[in-house]
Amino acid sequence: MNTSPVRLILIGFFLLSAAGVSVASSQEWEENAQFGVEIGGSIDLSAQVFQPTNYQPFMILTSDALPAPVLLDLAKKRVFLLKTNALKKDGSFLKTDGVPKGKDAGSYAVKGGVTSFKVKGKSVSMIIRQTLVGETARSIILAHSPDYELRMNAYSPKKSAISFLKSYKKKTEVVVMFATWCSTCKIVLPRVLRIFGDGDNPLIHVRYIGIAMGGNEPAAELERYGHDYPAVIVYQNGKEIDRIVGDPPGAIEDAIVNILK
């Protein structure tokens, strides 16, 4: 069983404290996409949950649906509203001057893996999701991460690419490596799910393989396919012909078609 991100933060924090390690004035934060966020009872696709790269016991939640970013103090179990200019955001990373201070907005509660609180009358739920590890069915991915289904349905792949995939005549295996805690995967994987769902072809067999936090499992698949994620790896006649790693420039369906041509 994977250790929860909150527990990892607390363990790291006490290890650093015991070692007498001082915290630099500039604090870096990285997104952890293992959290699903609901605001006002609806899934919020704009939400991002950030954790300190030095394992201090804090989290920052940003969302277009909230009036301000939110800091969660995991040691005090308190919520604080931050000023937007206290954060320097760059995609899945943040920088702050130390741990930013904000206005106390009350406490939060944790029950069954759900952290809940209110911000200016809006209910907020942060749901920690168990990591999917190993070969996983498309239906299980969508059930595990409802926001993936929303992102998938919102994506419109090019009709020409879908037509190409549907009519493709060569037997092909596609291996999709992903991690449910990966911020880039939450963008790329829903698109891939939509592309191969719309371009369904019995000659193209697609396998989805989830990677554990830490990147060590599933060991056999990682040894065979490598440690790239997200990655779309294309095989024909038992040999890899090419792969797409990360979020490629341009439409990912074009990149898939270009490999198959």
C-alpha positions as CSV (number, residue, x, y, z in Angstrom):
1,M,0.0,0.0,0.0
2,N,1.3,3.5,-0.9
3,T,2.0,6.0,1.9
4,S,-0.3,9.0,1.7
5,P,1.2,12.3,0.5
6,V,0.1,13.9,3.8
7,R,2.0,11.3,5.9
8,L,5.0,11.6,3.6
9,I,5.0,15.4,4.3
10,L,4.9,14.9,8.1
11,I,7.6,12.2,8.1
12,G,9.9,14.4,6.0
13,F,9.2,17.4,8.2
14,F,10.2,15.7,11.4
15,L,13.3,14.2,9.7
16,L,14.4,17.6,8.6
17,S,13.7,19.1,12.1
18,A,15.7,16.3,13.8
19,A,18.6,16.9,11.5
20,G,18.5,20.6,12.2
21,V,18.1,21.5,8.6
22,S,17.1,25.2,8.1
23,V,14.5,26.2,5.5
24,A,15.6,28.5,2.7
25,S,13.8,31.8,2.4
26,S,12.6,30.8,-1.1
27,Q,10.2,28.0,-0.9
28,E,9.4,25.7,-3.9
29,W,6.1,23.7,-4.2
30,E,5.2,21.0,-6.7
31,E,1.7,19.9,-7.7
32,N,0.4,16.6,-6.5
33,A,-2.3,15.5,-8.9
34,Q,-3.3,12.6,-6.6
35,F,-5.9,14.9,-5.1
36,G,-9.3,15.4,-6.7
37,V,-11.0,18.7,-5.7
38,E,-14.7,19.6,-5.5
39,I,-15.9,23.1,-4.8
40,G,-19.6,23.7,-4.1
41,G,-20.2,19.9,-4.7
42,S,-18.8,20.0,-8.3
43,I,-15.5,18.7,-9.6
44,D,-13.2,21.7,-10.2
45,L,-10.8,21.2,-13.2
46,S,-9.0,24.4,-12.5
47,A,-7.9,23.3,-9.0
48,Q,-4.3,22.4,-8.2
49,V,-2.9,21.1,-5.0
50,F,0.8,21.9,-4.3
51,Q,3.1,20.5,-1.6
52,P,6.5,21.8,-0.5
53,T,9.5,20.1,-2.1
54,N,11.2,20.0,1.3
55,Y,8.4,18.1,3.0
56,Q,7.2,20.8,5.3
57,P,3.6,20.1,6.7
58,F,1.7,22.5,4.4
59,M,-0.3,22.4,1.2
60,I,-1.5,25.2,-1.1
61,L,-4.7,24.9,-3.1
62,T,-5.3,27.2,-6.0
63,S,-8.6,27.4,-8.0
64,D,-10.4,29.8,-10.3
65,A,-13.5,29.1,-8.3
66,L,-12.0,30.5,-5.0
67,P,-11.5,34.1,-4.2
68,A,-7.9,33.5,-3.1
69,P,-5.3,30.7,-2.9
70,V,-5.6,28.6,0.3
71,L,-2.8,27.4,2.6
72,L,-3.5,24.3,4.7
73,D,-1.3,24.1,7.9
74,L,-1.2,20.3,8.5
75,A,0.3,20.6,11.9
76,K,-2.3,23.1,13.2
77,K,-5.2,21.8,11.0
78,R,-6.0,25.4,10.0
79,V,-6.9,27.0,6.7
80,F,-5.5,30.4,5.7
81,L,-6.4,32.7,2.8
82,L,-3.4,34.0,0.9
83,K,-2.8,36.9,-1.3
84,T,-2.5,35.9,-5.0
85,N,0.7,38.0,-5.4
86,A,2.3,35.8,-2.6
87,L,2.6,33.0,-5.2
88,K,4.7,32.8,-8.3
89,K,3.1,30.1,-10.3
90,D,4.6,28.2,-13.3
91,G,2.5,25.4,-14.5
92,S,2.8,22.6,-11.9
93,F,5.2,24.5,-9.7
94,L,5.0,27.4,-7.3
95,K,7.5,29.6,-5.6
96,T,6.9,31.6,-2.4
97,D,9.0,33.6,0.0
98,G,9.2,31.0,2.7
99,V,5.8,29.6,3.9
100,P,3.4,32.5,3.2
101,K,1.2,33.9,5.9
102,G,-2.5,34.6,5.4
103,K,-5.8,35.3,7.0
104,D,-7.1,32.5,9.3
105,A,-10.2,31.1,7.6
106,G,-10.9,28.3,10.2
107,S,-10.2,24.7,10.6
108,Y,-10.5,21.7,8.3
109,A,-11.8,18.2,8.9
110,V,-10.5,14.9,7.5
111,K,-12.7,11.8,7.1
112,G,-12.3,8.8,4.9
113,G,-9.5,10.4,2.9
114,V,-11.5,13.6,2.3
115,T,-10.2,17.0,3.6
116,S,-13.1,19.4,3.9
117,F,-13.5,23.1,4.8
118,K,-15.3,26.3,3.8
119,V,-13.9,29.4,2.1
120,K,-16.1,32.4,2.0
121,G,-19.2,30.2,2.2
122,K,-18.0,27.8,-0.4
123,S,-17.6,24.1,0.6
124,V,-14.2,22.6,-0.5
125,S,-13.4,18.9,-0.6
126,M,-9.9,17.6,-1.3
127,I,-10.1,13.8,-2.0
128,I,-6.9,11.8,-1.8
129,R,-7.0,9.0,-4.3
130,Q,-5.2,5.6,-4.1
131,T,-2.6,5.3,-6.7
132,L,-3.4,3.0,-9.7
133,V,-0.5,0.6,-10.2
134,G,0.0,-1.9,-12.9
135,E,-2.1,-2.7,-16.0
136,T,-5.5,-1.0,-15.6
137,A,-8.6,-1.0,-17.6
138,R,-9.9,2.2,-19.2
139,S,-13.1,2.0,-17.3
140,I,-11.2,1.7,-14.0
141,I,-9.2,4.8,-14.7
142,L,-12.3,6.8,-15.5
143,A,-14.0,5.6,-12.3
144,H,-11.0,6.3,-10.2
145,S,-10.5,9.9,-11.5
146,P,-13.9,11.5,-12.4
147,D,-12.0,14.6,-13.5
148,Y,-10.3,12.5,-16.2
149,E,-13.7,11.8,-17.7
150,L,-14.6,15.5,-17.7
151,R,-11.3,16.4,-19.4
152,M,-11.7,13.5,-21.8
153,N,-15.2,14.6,-22.9
154,A,-14.1,18.2,-23.2
155,Y,-11.3,17.2,-25.7
156,S,-12.1,17.1,-29.4
157,P,-9.4,15.2,-31.4
158,K,-9.1,16.0,-35.1
159,K,-11.6,14.1,-37.2
160,S,-8.9,13.2,-39.8
161,A,-6.8,11.5,-37.1
162,I,-9.7,9.5,-35.7
163,S,-10.7,8.4,-39.3
164,F,-7.0,7.3,-39.8
165,L,-7.0,5.3,-36.6
166,K,-10.3,3.6,-37.4
167,S,-9.2,2.5,-40.8
168,Y,-5.6,1.5,-39.9
169,K,-4.8,-2.0,-41.3
170,K,-1.7,-3.0,-39.4
171,K,-1.7,-4.9,-36.1
172,T,-0.3,-2.6,-33.5
173,E,0.2,-2.6,-29.7
174,V,0.1,0.7,-27.8
175,V,1.4,0.9,-24.2
176,V,0.4,4.0,-22.3
177,M,2.4,4.6,-19.2
178,F,0.9,7.0,-16.7
179,A,0.8,8.0,-13.0
180,T,-2.4,9.2,-11.2
181,W,-0.3,11.5,-9.1
182,C,1.4,13.1,-12.1
183,S,0.3,16.6,-13.1
184,T,1.2,16.2,-16.7
185,C,-0.6,12.9,-16.9
186,K,-3.9,14.4,-15.8
187,I,-3.7,16.6,-18.9
188,V,-2.3,14.0,-21.4
189,L,-4.1,10.8,-20.4
190,P,-7.7,12.0,-20.8
191,R,-6.8,13.1,-24.4
192,V,-5.3,9.7,-25.1
193,L,-8.3,7.9,-23.6
194,R,-10.6,10.0,-25.9
195,I,-8.4,9.5,-29.0
196,F,-8.3,5.7,-28.7
197,G,-11.9,5.6,-27.6
198,D,-13.1,7.5,-30.6
199,G,-10.6,5.7,-32.9
200,D,-11.5,2.3,-31.7
201,N,-9.9,-0.3,-34.0
202,P,-9.6,-4.1,-33.2
203,L,-6.2,-4.1,-34.8
204,I,-4.9,-1.5,-32.3
205,H,-4.6,-3.0,-28.9
206,V,-4.1,-0.3,-26.1
207,R,-2.8,-1.2,-22.7
208,Y,-2.7,1.3,-19.8
209,I,-0.1,0.9,-17.1
210,G,-0.1,2.9,-13.9
211,I,3.1,3.7,-12.0
212,A,3.4,3.9,-8.2
213,M,4.7,6.9,-6.3
214,G,8.4,6.6,-6.2
215,G,8.5,5.1,-9.7
216,N,9.6,1.6,-8.6
217,E,6.4,-0.4,-9.4
218,P,5.3,-2.2,-11.4
219,A,8.9,-3.5,-11.7
220,A,8.5,-5.9,-14.6
221,E,6.7,-3.3,-16.8
222,L,9.1,-0.5,-15.9
223,E,12.1,-2.7,-16.8
224,R,10.5,-3.6,-20.2
225,Y,9.0,-0.2,-21.2
226,G,11.2,2.2,-19.3
227,H,10.4,4.9,-16.8
228,D,8.9,7.6,-19.1
229,Y,5.5,8.9,-18.0
230,P,3.2,10.0,-19.5
231,A,4.3,8.0,-22.5
232,V,2.5,6.5,-25.5
233,I,4.7,3.7,-26.8
234,V,3.9,2.1,-30.1
235,Y,4.9,-1.5,-31.0
236,Q,4.6,-3.5,-34.2
237,N,5.9,-7.0,-34.8
238,G,7.0,-7.0,-31.1
239,K,9.4,-4.1,-31.6
240,E,9.0,-0.5,-30.5
241,I,8.8,1.8,-33.4
242,D,8.5,5.1,-31.5
243,R,7.2,6.8,-28.4
244,I,5.6,10.1,-27.3
245,V,6.8,11.4,-24.0
246,G,5.2,14.1,-21.9
247,D,2.8,16.7,-23.5
248,P,4.0,17.1,-27.1
249,P,3.8,20.3,-29.0
250,G,0.7,20.3,-31.2
251,A,-2.1,17.8,-31.1
252,I,-1.1,14.4,-29.6
253,E,-3.4,12.6,-32.1
254,D,-1.2,14.1,-34.9
255,A,1.9,12.7,-33.2
256,I,0.3,9.2,-32.9
257,V,-0.7,9.3,-36.6
258,N,2.7,10.4,-37.7
259,I,4.2,7.4,-35.9
260,L,1.8,5.0,-37.7
261,K,2.2,6.4,-41.1
